[in-house]
Amino acid sequence: MALAMYHLFAVTAPGLEAITQQELATLGILSSSRLITPSGVPKRVRPVPGEPPDPLTPSGVPKGMSLKSVRDTRTRFGCPKGQVSEEAGGIAFEAGLDGLYRANLHLRTASRILVRLGEFYAAAFSELRKKATRLPWEEYLQPGQPVALRVTCHKSRLYHSDGAAERIAGAISDRLGRPVDLVKFEEGAPQFALVVARLVHDRCTISLDTSGALLHRRGYRLETAKAPLRETLAAGMLLASGWDAASPLIDPFCGSGTIPIEAALMARRIAPGKNRRFAFMDWPNFDPALWQAQLDAAIACERPSPAAITASDRDAGAIRIAQANAGRAGVLEDIQFSCRAFSAIEPPAGSGWIVTNPPYGVRVSPAHDLRNLYSQLGSVLHSLCRGWHAGVLCSSDYLMGHAHLHLDGSQSFINGGIPVKLFTGMVR
């Protein structure tokens, strides 16, 4: 039986692409376990030690998808089977329907997963509508399902995004034989199918969102403290710091608790998408049995946390919020919360990781001089955590210089629109 493969794109925040790429390899979604590096050279990637083997392998043609549409999909693209490539803003990869489900269920650092419906040249509106009509919309859209369109145009003859959106909506109507119910795109709005179209140098790429709400919305962070950190970036910090999901971990500036909660989810191997729904559940070819198999396999891999995770903040209100968020995530018992100044931390004997997001003055208190805080941070870590690994998120090389920790700041991210760096290394 022919194997149906979807051409997918994991959208990430800037800087998280390589981490998401490693996640995909660890999940076993890539049958060859080969990554295509930015230079184009294939690189073999080993699964993360201790992770369970892939419980399912792709099989069969997804329900409701014809063999012809499989061949059409391969013609429209040409991504070699089992390969993945890093692009600006995310990771392009290929997977079967079970891989699509597994990516949404397990990826901790991706923002959403798109399925590429087609890519073609279009220099006129008539050409855009004609070619978009050829796409298999009926395999993804239910009758009467609301549709939202996000269209961007860059250096193309078709530079008017609203005009392009109108033609794509017309193409969907032509293909389905009925008017499409267009709605305005709003994050967190009631359910709709999101179509994403990009026109760059007259090349049009049309994709459909498989995730629904952004993947950082795990369902637990209903309250936030000052300068909240997105779950995807918190997970990325933990993975980029090299934390092994078993050693002690401390966050002395925990705020609403995102870093320690994500750490507890990782330590217990709890899939981040376990308690939410996804857009692909509304597709005509949604396979409930296959989804349940993925979910059951994920639950079977859960374990008690082997890591001692400690989180503190001097703001008592932030600690209350963090505890409530941890309770909703089901990991309250896995984290030791306390209200204290960072200078009062009590690291356990041995070594571990300090992963934290201290204030850096841009969003919290721009008029406040934080040089003394960072000087104290360095003194505390040198005094109490010598031999520990550190991962400190900060927007300023100048402030980190006052900590005198001599950490590597080569990993860059965006936090709430602010360019930041993750400073990592050993406290010596």
SULHU-V228012 format. One record per residue. N is the residue number from 0. RES is the residue in three letters. SS is DSSP state (H for helix, E for strand, C for the rest). PSI is psi in whole degrees, 0 to 359 (none if undefined). Layout:
n-><N	N>
res-><RES	RES>
ss-><SS	SS>
psi-><PSI	PSI>
This chain:
n-><0	1	2	3	4	5	6	7	8	9	10	11	12	13	14	15	16	17	18	19	20	21	22	23	24	25	26	27	28	29	30	31	32	33	34	35	36	37	38	39	40	41	42	43	44	45	46	47	48	49	50	51	52	53	54	55	56	57	58	59	60	61	62	63	64	65	66	67	68	69	70	71	72	73	74	75	76	77	78	79	80	81	82	83	84	85	86	87	88	89	90	91	92	93	94	95	96	97	98	99	100	101	102	103	104	105	106	107	108	109	110	111	112	113	114	115	116	117	118	119	120	121	122	123	124	125	126	127	128	129	130	131	132	133	134	135	136	137	138	139	140	141	142	143	144	145	146	147	148	149	150	151	152	153	154	155	156	157	158	159	160	161	162	163	164	165	166	167	168	169	170	171	172	173	174	175	176	177	178	179	180	181	182	183	184	185	186	187	188	189	190	191	192	193	194	195	196	197	198	199	200	201	202	203	204	205	206	207	208	209	210	211	212	213	214	215	216	217	218	219	220	221	222	223	224	225	226	227	228	229	230	231	232	233	234	235	236	237	238	239	240	241	242	243	244	245	246	247	248	249	250	251	252	253	254	255	256	257	258	259	260	261	262	263	264	265	266	267	268	269	270	271	272	273	274	275	276	277	278	279	280	281	282	283	284	285	286	287	288	289	290	291	292	293	294	295	296	297	298	299	300	301	302	303	304	305	306	307	308	309	310	311	312	313	314	315	316	317	318	319	320	321	322	323	324	325	326	327	328	329	330	331	332	333	334	335	336	337	338	339	340	341	342	343	344	345	346	347	348	349	350	351	352	353	354	355	356	357	358	359	360	361	362	363	364	365	366	367	368	369	370	371	372	373	374	375	376	377	378	379	380	381	382	383	384	385	386	387	388	389	390	391	392	393	394	395	396	397	398	399	400	401	402	403	404	405	406	407	408	409	410	411	412	413	414	415	416	417	418	419	420	421	422	423	424	425	426	427>
res-><MET	ALA	LEU	ALA	MET	TYR	HIS	LEU	PHE	ALA	VAL	THR	ALA	PRO	GLY	LEU	GLU	ALA	ILE	THR	GLN	GLN	GLU	LEU	ALA	THR	LEU	GLY	ILE	LEU	SER	SER	SER	ARG	LEU	ILE	THR	PRO	SER	GLY	VAL	PRO	LYS	ARG	VAL	ARG	PRO	VAL	PRO	GLY	GLU	PRO	PRO	ASP	PRO	LEU	THR	PRO	SER	GLY	VAL	PRO	LYS	GLY	MET	SER	LEU	LYS	SER	VAL	ARG	ASP	THR	ARG	THR	ARG	PHE	GLY	CYS	PRO	LYS	GLY	GLN	VAL	SER	GLU	GLU	ALA	GLY	GLY	ILE	ALA	PHE	GLU	ALA	GLY	LEU	ASP	GLY	LEU	TYR	ARG	ALA	ASN	LEU	HIS	LEU	ARG	THR	ALA	SER	ARG	ILE	LEU	VAL	ARG	LEU	GLY	GLU	PHE	TYR	ALA	ALA	ALA	PHE	SER	GLU	LEU	ARG	LYS	LYS	ALA	THR	ARG	LEU	PRO	TRP	GLU	GLU	TYR	LEU	GLN	PRO	GLY	GLN	PRO	VAL	ALA	LEU	ARG	VAL	THR	CYS	HIS	LYS	SER	ARG	LEU	TYR	HIS	SER	ASP	GLY	ALA	ALA	GLU	ARG	ILE	ALA	GLY	ALA	ILE	SER	ASP	ARG	LEU	GLY	ARG	PRO	VAL	ASP	LEU	VAL	LYS	PHE	GLU	GLU	GLY	ALA	PRO	GLN	PHE	ALA	LEU	VAL	VAL	ALA	ARG	LEU	VAL	HIS	ASP	ARG	CYS	THR	ILE	SER	LEU	ASP	THR	SER	GLY	ALA	LEU	LEU	HIS	ARG	ARG	GLY	TYR	ARG	LEU	GLU	THR	ALA	LYS	ALA	PRO	LEU	ARG	GLU	THR	LEU	ALA	ALA	GLY	MET	LEU	LEU	ALA	SER	GLY	TRP	ASP	ALA	ALA	SER	PRO	LEU	ILE	ASP	PRO	PHE	CYS	GLY	SER	GLY	THR	ILE	PRO	ILE	GLU	ALA	ALA	LEU	MET	ALA	ARG	ARG	ILE	ALA	PRO	GLY	LYS	ASN	ARG	ARG	PHE	ALA	PHE	MET	ASP	TRP	PRO	ASN	PHE	ASP	PRO	ALA	LEU	TRP	GLN	ALA	GLN	LEU	ASP	ALA	ALA	ILE	ALA	CYS	GLU	ARG	PRO	SER	PRO	ALA	ALA	ILE	THR	ALA	SER	ASP	ARG	ASP	ALA	GLY	ALA	ILE	ARG	ILE	ALA	GLN	ALA	ASN	ALA	GLY	ARG	ALA	GLY	VAL	LEU	GLU	ASP	ILE	GLN	PHE	SER	CYS	ARG	ALA	PHE	SER	ALA	ILE	GLU	PRO	PRO	ALA	GLY	SER	GLY	TRP	ILE	VAL	THR	ASN	PRO	PRO	TYR	GLY	VAL	ARG	VAL	SER	PRO	ALA	HIS	ASP	LEU	ARG	ASN	LEU	TYR	SER	GLN	LEU	GLY	SER	VAL	LEU	HIS	SER	LEU	CYS	ARG	GLY	TRP	HIS	ALA	GLY	VAL	LEU	CYS	SER	SER	ASP	TYR	LEU	MET	GLY	HIS	ALA	HIS	LEU	HIS	LEU	ASP	GLY	SER	GLN	SER	PHE	ILE	ASN	GLY	GLY	ILE	PRO	VAL	LYS	LEU	PHE	THR	GLY	MET	VAL	ARG>
ss-><C	C	C	C	C	E	E	E	E	E	E	E	C	C	C	C	H	H	H	H	H	H	H	H	H	H	H	C	C	C	C	C	C	E	E	E	C	C	C	C	C	E	E	E	C	C	C	C	C	C	C	C	C	C	C	C	C	C	C	C	C	C	C	C	C	C	H	H	H	H	H	H	H	H	H	H	C	C	C	C	C	C	C	E	E	E	E	C	C	E	E	E	E	E	E	C	H	H	H	H	H	H	H	H	H	H	C	C	C	E	E	E	E	E	E	E	E	E	E	E	E	C	C	C	H	H	H	H	H	H	H	H	H	C	C	C	H	H	H	C	C	C	C	C	C	C	E	E	E	E	E	E	E	E	C	C	C	C	C	C	H	H	H	H	H	H	H	H	H	H	H	H	H	H	H	H	C	C	C	C	C	E	C	C	C	C	C	C	C	C	C	C	E	E	E	E	E	E	E	E	C	C	E	E	E	E	E	E	E	C	C	C	C	C	C	C	C	C	C	C	C	C	C	C	C	C	C	C	C	C	H	H	H	H	H	H	H	H	H	H	H	C	C	C	C	C	C	E	E	E	E	C	C	C	C	C	C	H	H	H	H	H	H	H	H	H	H	C	C	C	C	C	C	C	C	C	C	C	H	H	H	H	C	C	C	C	C	H	H	H	H	H	H	H	H	H	H	H	H	H	C	C	C	C	C	C	C	C	E	E	E	E	E	C	C	H	H	H	H	H	H	H	H	H	H	H	H	H	H	C	C	H	H	H	E	E	E	E	E	C	C	H	H	H	C	C	C	C	C	C	C	E	E	E	E	E	C	C	C	C	C	C	C	C	C	C	C	C	C	C	H	H	H	H	H	H	H	H	H	H	H	H	H	H	C	C	C	C	E	E	E	E	E	E	C	C	H	H	H	H	H	C	C	C	C	C	C	E	E	E	E	E	E	E	E	C	C	E	E	E	E	E	E	E	E	E	C	C>
psi-><134	146	122	126	137	140	115	160	117	109	133	161	153	133	343	358	310	328	318	322	317	323	316	318	318	324	346	15	329	112	332	353	35	134	148	113	164	333	352	2	124	140	130	136	129	143	154	132	137	347	144	155	158	117	340	151	149	140	137	171	131	141	129	0	124	159	327	318	330	312	322	319	316	324	320	335	254	16	123	142	135	7	160	146	144	131	164	125	3	193	125	132	172	137	160	182	322	326	323	314	316	323	315	321	321	334	129	341	356	150	322	162	123	146	127	118	327	161	131	165	135	113	359	151	323	321	320	313	317	314	326	333	335	348	148	65	328	343	351	340	132	153	127	3	131	145	134	143	133	112	131	144	133	120	47	155	326	89	353	105	324	322	320	319	322	319	323	320	321	322	320	316	317	316	319	346	23	156	145	140	95	135	160	137	124	126	134	1	168	166	136	162	126	120	128	124	136	127	116	120	43	9	125	125	124	128	162	135	134	350	322	234	148	144	343	347	85	342	357	334	79	345	147	155	197	144	62	153	132	147	322	321	321	315	320	321	316	315	319	333	345	10	138	8	19	329	160	145	136	135	103	358	59	342	234	8	14	316	308	328	315	323	317	320	319	316	325	0	40	123	131	336	16	325	31	169	167	158	326	345	346	0	148	332	15	132	96	324	318	318	316	325	319	316	316	319	321	316	324	337	352	155	163	150	126	356	140	107	123	133	135	161	149	349	111	325	321	321	320	318	316	319	321	318	318	324	317	329	350	21	19	321	350	357	133	105	146	152	109	161	153	335	349	13	152	83	141	164	153	208	166	207	138	113	120	162	78	164	140	22	347	314	336	306	79	335	352	134	115	6	321	322	315	327	319	322	312	318	317	315	320	326	317	339	30	132	357	158	147	145	105	122	128	150	357	118	326	312	316	331	329	344	339	43	344	51	160	120	36	349	118	142	180	128	107	35	359	127	128	166	148	114	118	156	188	137	118	none>
